[in-house]
Amino acid sequence: LTGGRRQTASPTYYCHYNTVLQTCHEDVVIPVDLRVYSPPGECLLPDNTVARIVGRIFAPPSSKVLMDVLSIVPYPGDPKADNYEDNILDDTYVAIWGVGAVINNAEYGADSKTRFFNLAASDYVQD
């Protein structure tokens, strides 16, 4: 997480962060605008904090993914320390649950194992 900024929209309070979704391909990351509910007086997380996050996403075709956080658990430690990432689980598997209707037949990727398909979903999470 980087670039934490507080947004105050009475009566609800949020912090926004820039982050990325890591994929199983090291050279593929997906930029995300993360929105976290944050009560008044709660501190922003320091830049470069690593966290496990469960959230709802909206993925416009040519923009950052927007994510509303349901649960966030930052890894402990000082993100500025040289050894901060030494104790973080090397977990590059992203789990995404989607609810909607599959609108085409699956296509296979170059590895003949990965499948791609379009999913029609209708939940927009940010205003």
C-alpha positions as CSV (number, residue, x, y, z in Angstrom):
1,L,0.0,0.0,0.0
2,T,1.2,3.5,-0.8
3,G,0.0,7.1,-1.0
4,G,-2.5,6.9,1.9
5,R,-4.9,9.8,1.9
6,R,-8.0,10.4,4.1
7,Q,-11.4,11.2,2.5
8,T,-14.0,12.7,4.8
9,A,-17.6,12.4,3.4
10,S,-19.9,13.0,6.3
11,P,-21.0,10.8,8.1
12,T,-18.7,8.1,6.6
13,Y,-14.9,8.2,6.6
14,Y,-12.5,6.4,4.3
15,C,-8.8,6.2,3.5
16,H,-7.7,5.5,-0.1
17,Y,-4.4,3.8,-1.0
18,N,-2.7,2.9,-4.2
19,T,-1.7,-0.7,-4.5
20,V,-1.5,-3.6,-7.0
21,L,-2.9,-7.1,-7.2
22,Q,-0.1,-9.5,-7.7
23,T,-0.7,-12.4,-10.1
24,C,1.0,-15.7,-10.5
25,H,3.0,-14.1,-13.4
26,E,5.7,-12.0,-11.8
27,D,5.6,-9.4,-14.6
28,V,1.8,-8.9,-14.4
29,V,0.4,-6.6,-11.8
30,I,-3.0,-4.9,-11.7
31,P,-3.2,-1.3,-10.4
32,V,-5.9,-0.8,-7.7
33,D,-7.5,2.2,-5.9
34,L,-8.2,0.7,-2.5
35,R,-10.9,2.3,-0.2
36,V,-10.8,1.3,3.5
37,Y,-13.4,2.4,6.1
38,S,-11.5,4.4,8.7
39,P,-13.1,5.9,11.8
40,P,-12.0,9.5,12.7
41,G,-8.7,9.6,14.4
42,E,-7.4,6.3,13.0
43,C,-3.9,6.6,11.5
44,L,-3.0,5.9,7.9
45,L,-0.9,2.8,7.2
46,P,2.7,3.6,6.3
47,D,3.8,3.4,2.7
48,N,4.9,0.0,1.5
49,T,2.8,-1.9,4.1
50,V,1.9,-5.4,2.9
51,A,-1.6,-6.6,3.8
52,R,-4.0,-9.5,3.2
53,I,-7.2,-8.0,1.9
54,V,-10.7,-9.2,1.2
55,G,-12.8,-6.7,-0.7
56,R,-15.4,-6.1,-3.5
57,I,-14.0,-4.9,-6.8
58,F,-15.2,-3.0,-9.8
59,A,-12.9,-3.4,-12.9
60,P,-13.5,-0.8,-15.6
61,P,-11.9,-1.8,-19.0
62,S,-9.4,1.0,-19.2
63,S,-8.8,2.2,-15.6
64,K,-7.6,1.2,-12.2
65,V,-9.5,-1.5,-10.4
66,L,-11.6,0.0,-7.6
67,M,-11.8,-2.1,-4.4
68,D,-13.9,-1.6,-1.3
69,V,-12.2,-3.3,1.6
70,L,-14.3,-5.7,3.8
71,S,-11.3,-6.9,5.8
72,I,-7.6,-5.8,5.9
73,V,-4.9,-7.4,7.9
74,P,-1.5,-5.6,7.6
75,Y,1.6,-7.7,8.1
76,P,3.3,-6.6,11.3
77,G,6.7,-4.8,11.4
78,D,8.2,-1.6,10.1
79,P,7.8,-1.3,6.3
80,K,10.9,0.9,6.2
81,A,13.1,-1.8,7.6
82,D,15.3,-3.7,5.2
83,N,14.1,-7.1,6.5
84,Y,10.3,-6.2,6.5
85,E,9.5,-8.6,3.7
86,D,11.6,-11.5,5.0
87,N,8.8,-12.7,7.2
88,I,6.0,-12.3,4.7
89,L,4.5,-15.4,3.2
90,D,5.4,-15.6,-0.5
91,D,1.9,-16.0,-1.7
92,T,1.2,-15.0,-5.3
93,Y,-2.2,-16.6,-5.6
94,V,-5.0,-14.1,-5.8
95,A,-8.5,-15.5,-5.0
96,I,-11.4,-13.8,-6.7
97,W,-15.0,-14.8,-6.2
98,G,-17.5,-13.5,-8.7
99,V,-21.2,-13.6,-8.8
100,G,-22.8,-13.2,-12.2
101,A,-23.6,-15.0,-15.4
102,V,-20.9,-16.5,-17.7
103,I,-21.7,-15.0,-21.1
104,N,-19.4,-16.9,-23.5
105,N,-17.6,-20.3,-23.7
106,A,-14.2,-20.5,-22.0
107,E,-11.1,-19.9,-24.1
108,Y,-7.8,-21.5,-23.2
109,G,-4.6,-19.7,-22.7
110,A,-1.2,-20.5,-24.3
111,D,-0.4,-23.0,-21.5
112,S,-3.6,-25.0,-22.4
113,K,-4.6,-25.0,-18.7
114,T,-5.6,-21.4,-18.0
115,R,-9.2,-20.6,-19.0
116,F,-10.7,-17.2,-19.8
117,F,-14.3,-16.2,-20.0
118,N,-16.5,-13.1,-19.6
119,L,-18.7,-12.8,-16.5
120,A,-21.6,-10.3,-16.4
121,A,-21.8,-8.8,-12.9
122,S,-23.7,-5.7,-11.8
123,D,-22.3,-4.5,-8.5
124,Y,-20.6,-1.1,-8.4
125,V,-18.9,-0.4,-5.1
126,Q,-17.8,3.2,-5.1
127,D,-19.5,6.5,-5.8
